[in-house]
Amino acid sequence: MTTTRRATVADLPFLEEVFVIAMDWNPATAKGAEYWHTDATFQKYLGGFPRSTDFGLVADRGGEQVGAIWTRYFTADDASYGFVADDTPEISMGVVEGRRGEGIGRALLTALIAASNSDLSLSVEDGNPAEELYRKQGFVPVGRVGNSTTMLRSERRDAGPS
Ligand SMILES: CC(C)(COP(=O)(O)OP(=O)(O)OC[C@H]1O[C@@H](n2cnc3c(N)ncnc32)[C@H](O)[C@@H]1OP(=O)(O)O)[C@@H](O)C(=O)NCCC(=O)NCCS
């Protein structure tokens, strides 16, 4: 059985693993953990986790960490891959190899959306099947950066007609 819980500072090494999984989703262009650990984006997305405004969830199965998702706020003058606005945190997520396609990613994203009370953004590279998961969860394309699509899920969509 898979359970989902809040990520703590003790989960940081696993989140770092998941960051590499997310950045290297495409084996053809994967750079490897050593590269990412020295790249500025690594600190940008995970440095000091959990900051007071970070929010993360970890999926455990049989006592093992199998996936994680987290959000972090960025600013226009230090924009991230999927930056939309200062008040819109950006999602990073990944599931360990061998556990994909079992519903863990969907469970993590659903739980994060349920716990969130703001718009959410993310960036997904062309060809990543994760885009379908995001669309199914209400994310829509709002921009392009290089070969990636920026997607946004508006919180107001849950408010219903006014
Ligand atoms: C993307 C990822 C987090 C999804 O988690 P997962 O547990 O594998 O996905 P789930 O089993 O919950 O599937 C949910 C949906 O994702 C989509 N999906 C995920 N992987 C897919 C694949 N390889 N092929 C097709 N669709 C896929 C499908 O729409 C699926 O819905 P369905 O079951 O109704 O068809 C995971 O596959 C992963 O870590 N991939 C590598 C890292 C990555 O790409 N991170 C995101 C960077 S933006």
The ligand as a Tripos MOL2 file, in Angstrom:
@<TRIPOS>MOLECULE
LIG
   48    50     1     0     0
SMALL
NO_CHARGES

@<TRIPOS>ATOM
      1 C1          5.7210   11.7260  -14.5060 C.3       1 LIG1
      2 C2          5.6170   10.8220  -13.2790 C.3       1 LIG1
      3 C3          5.8470   11.6380  -12.0200 C.3       1 LIG1
      4 C4          4.1970   10.2380  -13.2420 C.3       1 LIG1
      5 O1          4.0970    9.3780  -12.1300 O.3       1 LIG1
      6 P1          3.5920    7.8740  -12.3290 P.3       1 LIG1
      7 O2          3.3960    7.2900  -10.9880 O.co2     1 LIG1
      8 O3          4.5000    7.1690  -13.2470 O.co2     1 LIG1
      9 O4          2.1960    8.1400  -13.0680 O.3       1 LIG1
     10 P2          0.7890    7.4600  -12.7740 P.3       1 LIG1
     11 O5          0.9250    5.9770  -12.7680 O.co2     1 LIG1
     12 O6          0.1810    8.0850  -11.5820 O.co2     1 LIG1
     13 O7          0.0070    7.8600  -14.1000 O.3       1 LIG1
     14 C5         -0.7610    9.0380  -14.1530 C.3       1 LIG1
     15 C6         -0.8740    9.5130  -15.5910 C.3       1 LIG1
     16 O8          0.3770    9.9740  -16.0560 O.3       1 LIG1
     17 C7          0.4590    9.8010  -17.4740 C.3       1 LIG1
     18 N1          1.6980    9.0660  -17.6880 N.ar      1 LIG1
     19 C8          2.7140    8.9590  -16.8080 C.ar      1 LIG1
     20 N2          3.7350    8.2690  -17.3500 N.ar      1 LIG1
     21 C9          3.3680    7.9270  -18.5670 C.ar      1 LIG1
     22 C10         4.0090    7.2290  -19.6240 C.ar      1 LIG1
     23 N3          5.2380    6.7100  -19.5120 N.pl3     1 LIG1
     24 N4          3.3450    7.0710  -20.7750 N.ar      1 LIG1
     25 C11         2.1020    7.5720  -20.9150 C.ar      1 LIG1
     26 N5          1.4550    8.2610  -19.9290 N.ar      1 LIG1
     27 C12         2.0720    8.4320  -18.7940 C.ar      1 LIG1
     28 C13        -0.7990    9.0990  -17.8890 C.3       1 LIG1
     29 O9         -1.6910   10.0940  -18.3340 O.3       1 LIG1
     30 C14        -1.3210    8.4880  -16.6040 C.3       1 LIG1
     31 O10        -2.7020    8.4270  -16.5620 O.3       1 LIG1
     32 P3         -3.4920    7.0500  -16.9390 P.3       1 LIG1
     33 O11        -3.0330    6.0500  -15.9290 O.co2     1 LIG1
     34 O12        -4.9030    7.4600  -16.7950 O.co2     1 LIG1
     35 O13        -3.0700    6.7100  -18.3360 O.co2     1 LIG1
     36 C15         6.6500    9.6470  -13.3310 C.3       1 LIG1
     37 O14         6.3820    8.8450  -14.4620 O.3       1 LIG1
     38 C16         8.0940   10.1010  -13.3750 C.2       1 LIG1
     39 O15         8.7120   10.3020  -12.3400 O.2       1 LIG1
     40 N6          8.6630   10.2950  -14.5660 N.am      1 LIG1
     41 C17        10.0400   10.7200  -14.6930 C.3       1 LIG1
     42 C18        10.2970   12.1130  -14.1090 C.3       1 LIG1
     43 C19         9.3760   13.1740  -14.6720 C.2       1 LIG1
     44 O16         9.0750   13.1860  -15.8510 O.2       1 LIG1
     45 N7          8.9640   14.1110  -13.8010 N.am      1 LIG1
     46 C20         8.1280   15.2220  -14.2070 C.3       1 LIG1
     47 C21         8.9540   16.2950  -14.8140 C.3       1 LIG1
     48 S1          7.9350   17.6220  -15.4310 S.3       1 LIG1
@<TRIPOS>BOND
     1     1     2 1
     2     2     3 1
     3     2     4 1
     4     2    36 1
     5     4     5 1
     6     5     6 1
     7     6     7 2
     8     6     8 1
     9     6     9 1
    10     9    10 1
    11    10    11 2
    12    10    12 1
    13    10    13 1
    14    13    14 1
    15    14    15 1
    16    15    16 1
    17    15    30 1
    18    16    17 1
    19    17    18 1
    20    17    28 1
    21    18    19 ar
    22    18    27 ar
    23    19    20 ar
    24    20    21 ar
    25    21    22 ar
    26    21    27 ar
    27    22    23 1
    28    22    24 ar
    29    24    25 ar
    30    25    26 ar
    31    26    27 ar
    32    28    29 1
    33    28    30 1
    34    30    31 1
    35    31    32 1
    36    32    33 2
    37    32    34 1
    38    32    35 1
    39    36    37 1
    40    36    38 1
    41    38    39 2
    42    38    40 1
    43    40    41 1
    44    41    42 1
    45    42    43 1
    46    43    44 2
    47    43    45 1
    48    45    46 1
    49    46    47 1
    50    47    48 1
@<TRIPOS>SUBSTRUCTURE
     1 LIG1         1 GROUP 0 **** ****
